[in-house]
């Protein structure tokens, strides 16, 4: 019975040792392996077997991008203004071996390096430049930190100045300046609004005057056209009347011609014409001798017809 127990125990012990020394490396991580105290290799994603006693996992390294928010650091500008600036660092580990053996306490080293680099850059800038040149400062810091951390197996992807906190008196002065600037912009907007309103009112008055002038013009045109039509109609009526008189005269002459009048009738008609002429405003009339005799004859005939008969 004992001869079976010992092999079973040995087999179980081997299986336990194998189970304890099979390692699975997850995604986005790397294992740094040491053999007999010296660096041996870096395990990537997947299963791996570690030789018991001889090998050990020296460090498990994350390959994902990491973010570190450093506490505010006091810095002095070129014009001797002390301010507090806190930074945010985005980095990734590109070489697990260098990260493990390159520097002791990498995060502390990066923080100190960031503070030193920030002081050097801000020391060359004045306060106004510091407040308005964040992008330039970020780019310079990223380039310098990336170069400095390369021997540590770290790549700095981005650096951001999270907050720039100047002294309290400077903040008060900046707030007053910003308030004055807002009031100035408000005054400009109000002036532009008033100007625009005046322009709209003037434009409206202009359009109203144009419409009134056009209406007066149209009324004058209509009135002139009405007067013109009235004169045309009066002229046409007068022409029609003259035409009818002439037509009547022509008809009378035609009838007279058709009746073959005697010389006495013609002379009588001439006498009637002179009678009408005498009814006018002429002051002198020259009557032909033939008509004078006819006139005397007509007068005698009128007296004979008008005198009553004598008594017998």
Steps between C-alpha positions, in 0.01 A plus 500: 500500500786735583662443164190651332471798729849634433459520116159660541643764730788566265264534202276739694803703605619527141159603381480762776842637408401516132174673583671757717762578237276532192438871451246668270594853394184710437450751220686835528739366762855363503692290753871561561668165577824455691701178505738449786470866589579639154269628230397214275206607277167684469185293467228623271130406478425126547599200717858459624680254725732622772778272613456454871771633726712624208262759352274762649269778377696814586230753393161509338480802268185663355539602133188719494521879493504636854403836645672670792366818659779675686437740788541876436862611479624850591675667205643848446459688173759718332342812653523347853136398544450182704210281393373147552475266200379140505559271205347185357733248332394233248759230444542134400767240575663388179789293640419292811867410553616863507202598712593227753872559515542856368404706805392444856143620572413613142189701599692706755777555245248617237333737748830661598608522138167663407532762775859582399412529131199718578709740709758531225240579233294743712818676617558619142147641464325802646161479670297603194683250280444224755126564508463515122752236385370175644531310172861608456585402858325163459694425180836593651440293812389196302809511280741543795334237720475248218871536432590475869282195572604303192783320688236389753286328236228766532345702218330827594203547266355826633545757774224741605514798734187435702492821706704818510435681827662846527521695829179638649575864421569412138175301485311804630667724241418247225139480613472881491654505155262229380204689649609819325539308177151350534352844571684640197364224277152552644522873423616422146212256451248752636640773274487267201142406591397866528673576171326210332166617641558852366594357163181295491288802601668718237454228241132475593455876473679497167275225366194687632610822326565307179154341515336838570686662208404214273135528614501879435659440162239240412220735613640786289530270201143378547374858541686616187369202307144583619535863390644387170210260445251776588660742252506230234134420558404874492697547180337194348151628601574843352631338185186287481281809543690689230479195278125479551454876425708466187308190405170685553625792291615263231163323506318836475713605203441166340127533543513855372693392195259219436207747519653721222451831680435818310721804517260668740524203745880507487502868574258446785725235651793739470297762680435251787869431522577871531228530762672236710829678449339823619394327821868451587752745642608654166474882503493550123334306217544557125193380316510453122259714294306201373417398854415858598227515235372160602498614860288805413259280308474264793435788739222641277339160479513467878328844545225410255433177677506649844276813435127448569258545206345854458140558569275560207 
